[in-house]
Amino acid sequence: MTYTHIQSPLEQFEINSLMGINAPLFGYAQLSLTNIGLYFILALLVVVGFNVIANNNNQIIANKYSISQESLYTTILNMVQAQIASPKGQLYFPFIYCLFMLVLAGNFIGMVPYSFAITSHLIFTLSISMTILIAVTIIGFQEHGLKFFSYFVPAGTPLALVPLLVLIELISYIAKGLSLGIRLGANIMAGHMLTKIIGGFIYQIMAASPLMFVIGIIPLVLLVAITGLELAIAFIQAYVFAILTCSYIKDSLDLH
């Protein structure tokens, strides 16, 4: 009897400890480096390294990395100017640019075979999105003080409906932070699961016989096309994450 081991498409998302140490000074807490932590550090190094290389030693003639970096820079700058019309909007451009580059690097690194997709984990994406929501709330209080609470009361609301609408608006406000992280994590996870399932199916076909190997070339071409689509989605999701962050900042600045 022949047994076939079928790997789960969810195995690629498992968080594993790579190394750890005990810290007696902190109550014998164990400090460990997991694969998600390692690839997060790698994403940071990729972002920093890309910008250092794109600097091109301050040469007048740009190289291909400089052109790519300038294109991304201009794209994000135009997005910030379009979304945050407030004069103070430019203050947040460095943050939006770094956020976009980090998410983009995490998405692209996750597309490398046998790597780890940090942006497919809700613990990572929700940590960023909820931190953004808290920061946006702080910005609102800094700009408007207690008047920021008017954000939760639509203009012209009858007094009797204020408690109900405040509750609804508060839930909607918190849901913005949740949806920002869930949207990114769900899209990246779905794409990786799809490629994993199709890739495993193609492997089973092509390993069956020489004839099936030839037939398997057809779905293999489809997998290559899907991978190209996933690369485009990786960029789009990073852009959407950045543009929604701009929208939330604008809402706090303008109380919309």
C-alpha positions in Angstrom: 0.0 0.0 0.0 1.3 3.4 -0.9 0.8 6.4 1.3 0.9 10.0 0.1 1.7 12.8 2.5 -0.3 15.9 1.7 1.1 19.1 3.2 -1.3 21.7 4.5 -1.1 25.0 2.7 -1.2 26.6 6.1 2.2 25.1 7.2 4.0 28.0 5.5 2.5 30.4 8.0 3.7 28.6 11.2 5.7 30.7 13.5 8.8 28.9 14.8 11.4 29.8 17.3 14.9 29.9 15.7 17.0 30.7 18.8 16.4 31.8 22.4 18.1 32.7 25.6 17.0 32.9 29.2 17.1 36.3 30.9 17.5 35.8 34.7 17.4 39.6 35.3 13.9 39.7 33.9 12.3 37.0 36.0 13.9 34.2 33.9 11.9 35.3 30.9 12.9 33.6 27.7 13.9 35.8 24.8 13.6 34.1 21.5 14.0 35.0 17.8 11.3 33.6 15.6 11.1 33.4 11.9 8.6 36.3 11.8 11.1 38.4 13.8 14.0 37.4 11.5 12.2 38.3 8.3 11.0 41.5 9.8 14.6 42.5 10.5 15.4 41.3 6.9 12.7 43.6 5.5 14.1 46.5 7.5 17.6 45.8 6.1 16.2 45.6 2.6 14.5 48.9 2.9 17.6 50.6 4.3 19.9 48.9 1.9 17.8 49.8 -1.1 17.8 53.5 -0.1 21.5 53.5 0.5 22.2 51.9 -2.9 19.8 54.3 -4.5 21.7 57.3 -3.1 24.4 56.4 -5.6 27.1 58.2 -3.6 25.3 61.5 -4.5 26.3 61.2 -8.1 24.5 63.4 -10.6 23.9 60.6 -13.1 21.3 58.3 -11.6 21.5 54.5 -11.7 18.6 52.1 -12.1 18.1 51.9 -8.3 18.0 55.7 -8.1 15.4 55.9 -10.8 13.3 53.2 -9.0 13.6 55.0 -5.7 12.7 58.4 -7.2 9.7 56.9 -8.8 8.5 55.4 -5.6 9.3 58.6 -3.7 7.3 60.7 -6.3 4.4 58.3 -6.2 4.0 58.4 -2.4 4.6 62.2 -2.3 1.8 62.8 -4.8 -0.4 60.4 -2.9 0.2 62.3 0.4 -0.4 65.6 -1.3 -3.7 64.4 -2.8 -5.0 62.7 0.4 -3.8 65.1 3.1 -4.6 68.6 1.8 -3.7 70.2 5.1 -0.5 72.2 5.2 0.6 69.9 8.0 0.2 66.9 5.8 3.8 67.1 4.5 5.0 66.4 8.1 3.6 62.8 7.7 5.2 62.1 4.4 8.4 60.4 5.8 6.3 58.1 7.9 4.0 57.2 5.0 7.0 56.5 2.8 8.7 54.3 5.3 5.5 52.5 6.0 4.9 51.8 2.3 8.4 50.6 1.8 8.3 48.3 4.8 5.0 46.7 3.8 6.2 46.4 0.2 9.5 44.8 1.2 7.6 42.3 3.5 5.3 41.4 0.6 8.1 40.9 -1.9 10.3 38.9 0.4 7.3 36.6 1.1 7.1 35.9 -2.6 10.6 34.3 -2.6 10.3 30.5 -2.5 10.9 28.9 1.0 10.9 32.3 2.6 8.3 33.6 5.2 5.6 36.2 4.5 5.4 38.4 7.6 2.5 40.4 6.1 0.4 37.3 6.0 0.2 37.2 9.8 -2.6 39.2 11.5 -0.4 39.6 14.6 2.0 41.6 12.5 -0.5 43.6 10.3 -2.9 44.3 13.2 0.0 45.5 15.4 0.8 48.0 12.8 -2.8 49.0 11.9 -3.9 49.4 15.6 -0.7 51.4 16.4 -1.6 53.7 13.5 -5.1 54.1 14.8 -3.8 55.0 18.3 -1.4 57.5 16.7 -4.1 59.0 14.6 -6.3 59.4 17.7 -3.4 61.2 19.5 -3.0 63.5 16.5 -6.7 64.3 16.7 -6.5 65.3 20.3 -3.3 67.3 19.8 -4.9 69.3 17.0 -8.4 69.8 18.4 -8.3 68.9 22.1 -11.7 67.8 23.5 -13.4 69.0 20.3 -12.1 65.7 18.7 -15.0 64.0 20.4 -17.3 65.7 17.8 -15.8 63.3 15.3 -18.2 60.7 16.8 -21.3 62.9 16.7 -22.5 63.6 13.1 -23.7 67.2 12.6 -27.4 67.7 13.1 -27.9 64.6 15.2 -31.0 64.8 17.4 -30.1 64.7 21.1 -32.0 61.5 21.7 -30.0 59.6 19.2 -26.6 60.9 20.4 -25.8 57.9 22.7 -26.7 55.4 20.0 -24.8 57.1 17.2 -21.7 57.7 19.4 -21.6 53.9 20.0 -22.0 53.2 16.3 -19.3 55.7 15.3 -16.9 54.4 18.0 -17.3 50.8 16.7 -16.8 52.1 13.2 -13.7 54.0 14.3 -12.2 50.9 15.9 -13.2 48.8 12.9 -11.1 51.1 10.6 -7.9 50.0 12.4 -9.0 46.3 12.4 -10.0 46.3 8.7 -6.7 48.0 7.7 -4.7 45.1 9.2 -7.1 42.3 8.3 -7.3 43.4 4.6 -3.5 43.2 4.2 -3.1 40.0 6.0 -6.0 38.2 4.4 -5.0 39.2 0.8 -1.4 38.1 1.3 -2.4 34.9 3.0 -5.0 34.0 0.3 -2.4 34.6 -2.5 0.2 32.4 -0.8 -2.3 29.6 -0.1 -3.5 29.7 -3.8 0.1 29.4 -5.2 0.9 26.7 -2.6 -2.2 24.6 -3.5 -1.7 25.0 -7.3 2.1 24.3 -6.9 1.4 21.1 -5.0 -1.1 20.0 -7.5 1.3 20.6 -10.4 4.0 18.6 -8.6 1.8 15.6 -8.1 0.8 15.7 -11.8 4.4 16.1 -13.2 5.8 13.4 -10.8 3.2 10.8 -11.9 4.7 9.8 -15.3 6.7 11.3 -18.3 3.4 11.9 -20.1 1.9 13.7 -17.2 5.1 15.7 -16.8 4.5 17.1 -20.3 0.8 17.8 -19.5 1.8 19.5 -16.3 3.6 22.2 -18.2 0.2 23.8 -19.0 -0.8 24.4 -15.4 2.9 25.4 -14.6 2.6 28.3 -17.1 -0.6 29.2 -15.3 1.2 29.2 -12.0 3.9 31.5 -13.4 1.1 33.9 -14.5 -0.5 33.8 -11.1 2.9 34.5 -9.4 3.2 37.6 -11.6 -0.3 38.6 -10.6 0.7 38.1 -6.9 3.7 40.4 -7.4 1.3 43.1 -8.7 -1.0 42.5 -5.7 1.9 42.8 -3.3 2.5 46.3 -4.6 -1.1 47.2 -4.7 -1.7 46.1 -1.1 1.2 48.2 0.1 -0.1 51.2 -1.8 -3.7 50.7 -0.4 -2.3 50.3 3.1 -0.4 53.6 2.7 -3.3 55.5 1.1 -5.8 54.4 3.8 -3.3 55.6 6.5 -3.2 59.0 4.8 -7.0 59.0 4.8 -7.2 58.3 8.5 -4.6 61.1 9.2 -6.7 63.5 7.1 -9.8 62.6 9.0 -8.1 63.4 12.3 -6.8 66.7 11.1 -10.0 67.8 9.5 -12.5 66.0 11.8 -14.3 64.4 8.8 
